[in-house]
C-alpha cells in the first residue's frame, strides 16, 4: 500500500512565485518596463531567461540570489506537512512537478532541510554559466495544446507512473496538490480513486468548479485546502484506513 503525492511548487509548497521573487535582487527591486512587457503567453521560460541576463548584466551574483530565494516563506502548515511526510516515507512517494527551475527549488528545499522528502523533482533545468549568469532551459518538448511550450505536467506524471510500473511500483492512490492553471492538465488524467487538492481561491480550484458547472467534472475526488494542515489531516486518515 503506497501513495503518490504530486506537488506543484510555487504558491503550493512556497507561498510565493519563485520566479517573480528573484526580482528582489534587481536594481531598485524592479525590472525595466521593456523587459517586463516582453513576456508572451506560453513562453515564460524564455522570459525568465531574459530576466536572468538582466540580473547578470547588473552584477547580481549567485550567493546574493541564493540568500534572497531562501527567504521565501512556505505556505501555512507546509513545514508540518513535509515533516510528517518525511516521517512516513515508507507509505508515501513524493514528487514535485513545477514550472520553476532546478536551482531555485534545490536551494529552497535544502535550506529548509526538506530535499530528502522528495523522490524526484521535475522542473526546468537551470545552471550558472562560466560567466556567472543563471541560465534556464525547457524541461521537455511535448504536443499538448493546453500547456505552456516547456512543460506538460500530464506528460511528466504519465511517464513517471509508467517508469514506476516497470520497476513494479503501483500506487493505491495519487494525491495531486497544486494551485495553478497548468495543474489542470495532469488533474484531468487522474482516475476515480485519486484525489486533487486545489489551493483555495487559486486558479486550479476555479477551473475545476467551472468544469463541474459545465457538466464535465474531473473524474477524481476534489478536496480544497487553505492550509497544508488540511492536507496532513487527510493523509493521517488515509494511513489509519
N, C-alpha and C positions, 0 to 999 in steps of 0.2 A: 504494500500500500504506500504509494508515493504520490506527492502532489507537486505540480509545477507552478511556481509563482513567476509571472512575467511582469516586470516593472518598466514603465516609462521612467524617465529621469527628471527632466525639467518640469517644475510645478507638480511633481508627484513625489519623488524622493526628496528633492530640494524644493524650497518654497519660492524659487525664482527661475528665470531663464538664464542658464549659464552663459549663453552667447551674448545676451544683452548686458549681463553683469560685468563682463570684461571691459565694457566701455568706461567703467570707473577708472581704468588705467590711462585713458586718453587725456590729452591736454584739456584742462577745464572740464574733465569728465563728460565730454560730449564729442560727437562726430560732426564733421562739416556737412552742411545740407546736401551738397552734391553727392557725397558718399551715402548719406542716409537715404536719399531718394533713388539710389541706383538699384535697389532691390527689385527683382522681378519675380512674381509668383511662381513657385515651384523650383526656384533657383537660389535657395537660402545658402547652400554651401558655398556657391561662388561669391555671394555677397559677403559671407564671413571671411573668405579668402582675402577680399579687398580690405576688410576691417583689420585683419592681422597685418597686412602690408602697411597700412596707415600707422598702426601701433609701432611696428618695427622701424618705420621711417622716422618716427618721433622718439626713438631711443628707448622704447619700453622693453625691458629685459625679462627673461624667463622667471627670475626669482620674484620680481615685482608682480607679474601675472599670477604666479602661484600663491603669493601672500594674499592677493585680492580674492582669488577664487575660493580659498579655504575659509573665507569669512561668510560665505553664503549660508543662510540658515536652512536647516532641514524643516520639512513640513511638520505641523503639530503631531506629536505622538510617534513620528517616524523612527527616532532613535530607539524608543522602546520596542517598536515592531521589529526593527532589524536585529536588535539584541535577542529578542525572542526567537526569531528565525535561526539565528546563529546557534542558539542552544538546542535547536531541534532539527539540525541539518540532516539527520538520518531519515526524516519524513518529508523534507522539502528540498527540491531542486529549485534554484533561483537564478533567473537571468534578467539582464537589462537589455531592452531594445530601445535605442534612443537616437534622436537626430542631433545630439550634441557631438562631442568628439572624444577620442580615447584619452587625450592629455587631461582635459578638464575632469572627466569622470574619475580617472585614476587618482589625480591629486585630491579630489574631494573625498573619495571613499577611503583612501589611505590615511589622510589626515585625521579622519574620524574613527579609524580602525575597523572599517566595515568591508574592506575588499575581499576578505575570506568568506563573507556571507554569500557572495555571488559566484556561481559556477562559470558563467560566461557573460561577457559584455559585448553586445553587437551595436557598434556605433561607427561614425565616420573616422577613418584613421587620420591621426594628426601627429606631427613631429616638428621639432625645431631644426631649421636648416643650418648649414655651416656658418651662415652669417647671423644666426640668432633669431631669425624670423620664424614665427609659428605658421606652419602650412597645414592645410586640411584637404582631404580627398573625398570623393563619393564612396559610400560604403559598398555599393554594388550597382550593376545595371539590371533593369527589370522592364517588364512590358505592362505594368499596371497603370491604367489611365487615371486612377483615383489618387495616386500617391505622388509626392514630390520626386523629381528625377533621380535623386541619390539614394532613396530608401523606401522600399515597400515592406512594412513590418509584417504583413501576412506571409510574404515570401520567406522572410527570416524565420518566423515561427514554424512554418511548414517544413523548411529544410532542417531546422533543429530537431523537430519531432521525428522526422524520417531517420536522421542520423542516430537518435537515441534508440529507435526501434531496431535498427541494425545492431546496436550494442545489447539488445534485449531489454531495454528500459521502456516501459509504457506507464502512463500516469492515470491514476484513479480520477483525477480532476485537474483541469487547468484553471488557474485563477489569474485573470488579467487585470492589472492595476494601472490606470492611466488617467489622462485628463484631456488630451488634445484631439483635434480633428483627424490627425494621421494615425490615431489609435483605432479608428472605426473599422478600417480595412481588416486588420487581424481579428477584431471582435466578431466580424461577420463570418469568420472562418470557424469560430468556436461552436461546439456541439451543445446539445440539450443539457448534458450533465455538467458542463463547465459554468464558470461564473465570471462576469465582468464587474469590476468595481470602479465606476467612474467617479472622479472627484466632483463633489457638489458645486454647482454653479459654473462649471467649466464647459468647454465646447463639447467634449465627448458625451457628457450627460445630456446636453441639449439635443445633440444629434440622435442619440438613442431614443429620447422621448418623441422626437419628430417622426422617427421610423414607426414607433408604436402607434402614433396618431394616424399615420398613413396606411395602417394595417399591414405593414411589412416588418414586424418586430424582429429583433435579433433572436436567434434560437436559444442562446444561453440565458441563465438567470442574471438578474441585474441587482446589485446591492450598492447603493450610493454611500460614499464616505466623506466626512468633513475633517475627521482626524484619523490618523493611522491607528489609533486605539480601536476604532470601529473594525478595522481590518484584523487586528490582533484578536479581538473578541470572536470574530468568525472563525479564525484559524484554530483557536482554542476549542471551539465547539466541534470542529472537524476532527481534531485529534481525539476528543472524548468518544466520538462515534466509533 
